[in-house]
Amino acid sequence: MTLRVSHGSLAFAIAEKSNAEQVAYRPYTIKSGVSIAANLREAFKTESELLQSTPRARVLVNSPVLLLPIEEYDQQQNETLYRHSFPDTEGCAMMSNVLPDLNAVALFAVNKDLITVVYDHYEDVKFMALMQPVWHYMHKRSFIGVHRKLFAHFHDNMLEVFSFERNRFVFSNRFEVKHAKDALYFILFVWKELAMDQQKDELYLSGDIMDRQKLMADLQQHLRKVSAINPAADFNRAPMTAIKGITLDLVTLYLG
């Protein structure tokens, strides 16, 4: 079972061979004014996917991530470093994911009540930063061609901008975006900070792209090579990519 937990949203997915899409996916309509943990507790009573008997679960968590070089990682410093970077983590536990392909460790926070609810229903649980499968997939794409690449991924009213230099991050940050002009500003700001070439280097947009046509047109006024990633084309029209509303983090988790 995969649980996708974000600010104001929950979704569930599980491999299902009897489905044409090979995966059963269900977004959950949450009750506003109630914590995500309480919503999840209620979902376990009503959602057919969650009623299936399985001892294992993965939980994709959308929370700010602190990336550390793997050679500088010290587990005893996790909480101090994370809370210094993101002070608003009351009632949360620190989690870490080692990213060996990128020589990094991702630190993130998970609400303690949410952890309790998950462990009430599963024996074996793995918590993952929501962006981990997206990073993994885009890192593999970064080796295609010889020019530098910047990736801009949209999800949950957030914009994640990141780039790689062979087997390392050279940049990763997330921004809250309400309008396409916000996204335009952040992307071009990062492009300039990384001293990328407007004529040769490449920008890839992915996810729930905000005001897609206008944003791409505005970006193309400044950058020559701007593309939007199409999961159906990238994954040879795998049936899962046809599921309405499924997020790229789930697609890359199962197919990437």
Secondary structure, DSSP 4 states (H G I P E B T S, - for coil): -EEEEETTEEEEEEE-TTSTTSEEEEEE-PPTTS-HHHHHHHHHHH-TTTTS--SEEEEEE-S--EEEEGGG--GGGHHHHHHHH----TTEEEEEEEEGGGTEEEEEEEEHHHHHHHHTT-SEEEEEETTHHHHHHHHHHTTSSSS-EEEEEEETTEEEEEEEETTEEEEEEEEE-SSHHHHHHHHHHHHHHTT--TTTSEEEEEES-TTHHHHHHHHHTT-SEEEE--HHHHTTT-GGGGSTT--HHHHHHHH-
